[in-house]
Structure formats: structure tokens, C-alpha cells
Amino acid sequence: KPFSIMSKVSLLSYFLLGLVVLVHAKENKKIDFYELKRGDLRLNLTNYGASIVSVFAPDKHGKLDDIVLGYDSIESYETDTCYFGATIGRVANRIGGAQFTLDGKTYKLPANDHGNTLHGGTKGFGDNVWTVDYHKEDSHITFAYNSSDGEQGFPGKLEVRVTYMLLEKRILGVKMTAMPIDKPTPVNLAQHTYWNLRGHDSGDILSHTVQIFGSNITPVDDKLIPTGKLQPVANTPYDFLTPKEVGSRINDLPGLYDINYALDKSGQSHLSKNVVVRDPVSGRKMELWSNQVGLQYYTSGMLGDTKGKNGATYHKYGGIALETQGFPDSVNLPNFPSQIVKPGETYKHIMVYRFTAN
């Protein structure tokens, strides 16, 4: 029976956009793990980086498996270089030349990626301890972080909230908000989970099928900085407009996918279906909907021999990162959608994940 996702997503979008957390915890820098569970969907999270640690979902036989890559200990998250499950900010992805100019002033940022800034700098949001505003195990959890003026070179104070919530059967909603307090500032938050629908310790994802609802990519230079142009995906290895195996044309590229898609039918007020991933062995399928304009598609081609959860070792192509976002380096490319948020405005990033199996 077809799932009436449009009507349900419309209701979810309304709910998510209007959610206001009224209960605030006292300032607490303790790092801990937290659980959300509803029916046969279960999440483990940590306030270190407001990160997803585990997602347990059933396969076609009802067997539960953990389908995201991660670690067992806080110590491993503190030394992580893969951004497993993290909330990325203040500006996700890359900023060319590790600087940008806003209102006539040039801001210099940490150059932590070949002379560019990656994922917010040397200590972005994913490398900080967040507070827990509210936690109800069968419903939702809200993490809070207050970014100071000048943190990692970015202007102005910024109040950030991330809420993970379980909505209906096997549906995960994520709401990210950010409010500048005193200065305009760029904001581009992303969720950096690596997915392997067969199980986090099951090997590579090359036989997963992927459908991406993006007719164009933002091509990049040799340092992965966008050129500022859009390039159609038709008849190229980047064409996932119809479902294709991850590995079907990966050898036509430099061994991996790490590119931003300009999503079709997307915008800041309504949710659109961005990507569908299927694993033929477990029967699991994941749909991702969001209100963002871009999607970074990364097939972990640079992942190698990383010690993960439960004694697992993650290798190349061990997972897929699907990061809905604004376009990379938008602060330096005025033809790209702006990421500048002013005091009095609120940045909103909504994601809805739906898990099924057949």
C-alpha cells in the first residue's frame, strides 16, 4: 500500500517548524550517552557534538541491527577525525581560502583542510560538549550550544538547538535551529551520520542502491572547492536520478563520491524527498526528506582501518554520508543561495528519515 508521505511530511514539517522547547536544563558539561526508542526503532546519542551514536532498525525478517557507524566510548569521539554522527557547524563543508568577507570585513578562519576550512574549523560544533535541554525517552531529546563571538573566526554570538524526535512508526525527525544574537553570520548546519543499512559492521556499501533527487552537482576544483557553476548529472557517473548501485560507476571517478548535489524541488519552507537508499540483502530502505537546497553525497572513500563499535573495524566504503545542507563555499560565491543569517532571523534545517524493510 503506498505511503502517503506528502501529507504526513506536511504535517511533520508544520510540527517540527513550530516546536518550542520550554524546559531547559541547568548548565551541565557532563558528557554522556542518551537513548530514544519507540516501537522497533531505537537511537543512541551523545551530547558530545550532539551526535547520533547508533540507530537500530529491523530488516525484512524483523531482525534489529545497528545501521550507523560509530564508537563505543566518549574518548573515541573526542579523538574522532571522521565526524561520525556529528552535528556540523557553524558552517558545514568547505570554505575556500579559509576566509570570507561580510559587510566589508574579512574574517579569517582555521585552515584545517589543504588551506581551506572544513566543517567549522579545527574545533567545530561536532567537537564541543552540548547541554541537554530536554530528554523524554519515547519522544525526543534537545541539545543546546551557545557559540561565542569569534569562535573559530566566525562573527557574532549564535544560539543553536538540535532536536532528535521519534515520530510515528520508524520515522526520525531532526530539527536544527540557530539564532544570531548580535551580528550577521553565516550558518550552515549538517548531520554527518554514516549509514550502512546492512549493519554497521557488515562490510562495504557498494551494492546499496541510491536514488538522489538532484539534477545538478556543484563541480569542484582539485581541493574540493566549488567553481560556482552547476553541472547536469545526466549521462555522467553522478547520475542517480533513477536508482543505481553505489559501486556501478565509482571506478569512473577518483575512487569515491564526495560531491554536493543541487536538489530538485527544494527550499526553506517545505520538505522535499532528497534521497532513497536500499540494501538488497537486509531489505532495509531509508528515505530522507529535508528543506535544504543541497546534499553532500560521500561514500567514505577515505575511510580506512578505523576501530568502531563492538570490535568492528571500518574500511573504505564502509558507509554513506548524506548531508543535507546549503551549498559549499556559499560565503564566497554570491550566485549560490546565501547562508547569512541576521539577528532577529532564525535558521531552520529540518530532516525526516523514514525506515522500512521488505
C-alpha positions, -999 to +999 in steps of 0.1 A: +000+000+000+016+033-010+026+055+019+010+090+018+043+106+026+035+140+012+005+146+036+024+132+065+056+152+058+034+183+055+021+177+090+055+168+103+070+199+088+044+221+105+050+204+138+088+205+135+090+241+124+067+251+153+083+231+180+094+251+210+112+235+239+100+251+271+120+230+296+157+240+300+183+221+319+209+238+340+243+243+325+259+209+326+291+200+308+290+163+316+294+141+286+270+112+284+250+088+262+212+090+258+186+068+243+154+073+223+131+044+215+097+039+200+084+006+187+112-012+169+133+020+162+159+029+187+186+056+188+216+062+210+231+097+211+257+117+229+259+154+238+295+154+226+288+170+192+251+164+195+259+132+178+240+100+167+258+070+180+235+041+170+203+036+150+187+002+154+161-007+128+145-041+117+154-059+085+129-077+063+128-106+088+123-083+118+159-086+130+173-055+146+207-042+135+227-011+142+229+007+108+253+036+115+290+038+121+303+050+154+323+043+186+317+027+220+334+054+241+334+091+246+372+091+243+369+078+208+345+106+199+369+131+214+397+119+190+375+112+160+385+126+126+356+111+106+328+132+122+308+100+129+272+111+136+281+147+145+262+179+142+285+200+119+287+238+122+290+268+124+294+263+086+294+227+073+315+216+043+343+238+029+351+275+028+377+283+002+409+300+013+398+298+050+382+332+048+352+353+037+341+389+036+309+401+052+298+437+053+332+449+042+351+430+069+373+399+061+371+370+086+400+346+087+392+310+098+413+280+107+428+263+076+423+227+085+418+212+050+445+219+024+444+257+030+406+257+033+382+255+063+363+222+067+332+216+089+336+247+110+373+246+117+397+228+140+370+227+167+336+230+151+303+222+167+309+185+164+339+188+187+321+206+215+301+195+245+264+205+242+239+208+271+207+187+272+177+210+273+151+182+274+150+144+272+120+121+270+130+086+261+100+077+239+097+111+223+127+135+218+159+150+230+171+186+225+208+195+226+218+232+230+251+250+222+259+287+225+287+297+202+307+328+212+316+358+191+349+350+173+347+312+179+367+296+151+369+331+135+331+335+129+314+367+138+287+371+165+271+351+192+249+322+180+224+301+199+220+267+184+195+239+192+192+204+177+162+182+184+160+145+175+125+131+178+107+098+170+075+105+150+051+077+142+064+042+133+100+042+122+102+079+114+130+100+128+127+138+127+156+162+132+152+199+137+182+223+138+178+259+146+203+288+151+197+324+161+223+351+158+223+374+188+243+405+178+259+402+143+250+387+109+269+355+105+270+325+081+251+294+093+251+260+075+245+231+099+246+194+088+241+160+102+271+137+095+260+102+101+275+073+080+248+048+071+252+011+063+217-004+060+231-039+061+246-032+095+275-010+107+299-040+107+287-057+076+314-045+051+310-021+022+280-003+008+289-007-029+258-029-036+234-004-019+212+013-044+208+051-042+184+075-058+192+112-055+166+138-065+192+163-078+196+170-115+228+190-110+260+190-089+282+219-079+315+208-096+347+214-076+384+221-081+413+198-070+408+210-034+371+202-035+361+239-036+331+246-059+337+265-091+304+284-086+288+266-116+261+240-118+267+209-139+240+185-151+244+149-139+227+133-169+249+107-186+277+111-160+288+088-131+269+113-108+235+104-123+214+088-096+181+103-108+170+066-111+181+040-085+217+027-091+242+007-072+267+029-054+296+009-070+281+008-105+303+037-119+325+045-089+356+034-108+349+061-134+357+086-107+388+090-084+376+061-063+348+078-043+318+102-043+323+134-024+301+160-041+273+184-034+240+179-053+217+209-061+185+193-050+153+195-071+121+210-057+138+221-025+135+253-005+135+266+031+098+263+038+087+229+026+101+194+028+111+175-004+123+140-009+161+141-014+174+106-014+163+069-011+188+042-001+181+005-003+201-026+008+192-057-013+204-082+014+186-069+045+157-053+026+160-021+045+151+012+028+157+047+041+141+079+027+155+113+036+133+144+033+145+180+041+140+217+035+176+222+022+190+232-012+220+208-012+230+173-004+267+162+001+270+126-010+301+110+005+309+072+001+337+071+027+364+065+001+390+079+026+379+058+055+405+032+064+410+007+093+390+028+118+382+010+151+345+013+157+317-001+179+316-037+193+351-046+180+343-036+144+369-022+120+356+002+093+372+001+059+369+021+027+333+024+015+321+013+050+292+038+050+274+066+031+271+101+045+241+120+032+244+156+045+216+179+036+230+215+036+235+248+019+259+248-010+296+247+000+316+279+000+284+300-005+300+327+016+324+334-013+301+326-042+273+352-044+255+333-071+249+304-046+220+307-021+231+328+008+239+313+042+240+347+060+215+349+089+209+382+107+199+390+143+161+386+145+161+358+120+162+321+127+180+295+106+159+263+104+171+229+090+145+201+090+152+164+082+128+135+082+141+099+079+117+071+072+128+034+076+111+004+061+120-031+051+107-056+026 
